Amino acid sequence: MTGYITNHSRMVFGLALILGYTYILSLPFKPYEFSYLLKAMPVLILALLAFSGVGGLGKKEKVLFMLAMSGSAAGDIFLDFDRTLYLKHALASFLITQVAYFMLFVPKRDMTSWRRWLTYPLAAMAGVLLYFFSHTAGPLFVPVIVYVMVLVAMAVAALLVANNPWVNVGGVLFLVADALIGINRFIMPFEYSTNVIVTIYITSQLCIGWGLLFYKQSAEDVSESRMLT
């Protein structure tokens, strides 16, 4: 067994979870000092857990995971400052996240899984959204096309990751959160959009973090325990 999971590391993950949902609960009180830091803290904590060796990620996997979390933290900060003014900056930051996640998930894929059939609805949904965005995104349309294509590739790769439902769900939730950002920004603004989007987004990151750092390792612990009994 590689890596390690302790009660302390689970408590640190719990702190990330608490801070993430505390940010959601604090949204009605914005603006307030250092809200951007509170929003970024969950992914920064996940990066710290990976850096400390939790989950036994390989060297390349650890770098990719930390890169994904760093891009997410930057994107979180940009969006917390101003969702309109810094949208391009956030797109660039999250593009780094999507590429890193894609490279992390692809080697873990199972092309024989029944989930491969779900990739077609995801691609179709992206096509429909891009059609609508083409009428309203203006000069942002080209960056949006690039981002959506990479985002869908990431979600498909996450969906195909073998034996890890947390990553499967987390990747799709990330896609849903970003799709809702596009719908709210370019197609049809809706009430409580920030609350809904941020809740889905933070949940997606926590699912991916748990799946990569804890879930697989926990399964290995169970397997080893059975072998010893």
Number of C-alpha atoms within 10 A of each C-alpha: 9 12 14 16 18 10 8 9 18 16 11 17 22 14 14 22 20 12 19 24 17 13 24 18 12 14 14 9 9 10 12 9 8 10 17 19 15 20 23 24 19 29 26 19 19 26 22 15 21 24 17 14 18 23 26 21 19 13 11 11 18 22 17 21 26 23 19 24 28 21 24 25 25 20 26 23 23 21 20 20 15 11 18 11 11 15 17 17 16 23 23 16 21 24 22 21 26 28 19 21 26 23 16 23 24 16 12 15 18 16 12 10 13 9 16 15 11 12 17 12 10 17 17 11 14 18 15 10 19 19 11 14 20 16 11 14 17 10 9 13 15 12 14 18 17 12 20 24 15 18 26 22 21 26 27 26 27 27 26 29 23 18 16 19 17 23 28 24 18 26 30 20 22 25 24 18 22 20 18 22 19 20 17 16 18 17 16 10 13 12 9 8 16 17 16 15 21 21 17 19 21 26 20 24 24 22 22 27 26 21 22 23 27 22 20 16 22 15 13 14 15 11 11 12 10 9 8 7 5
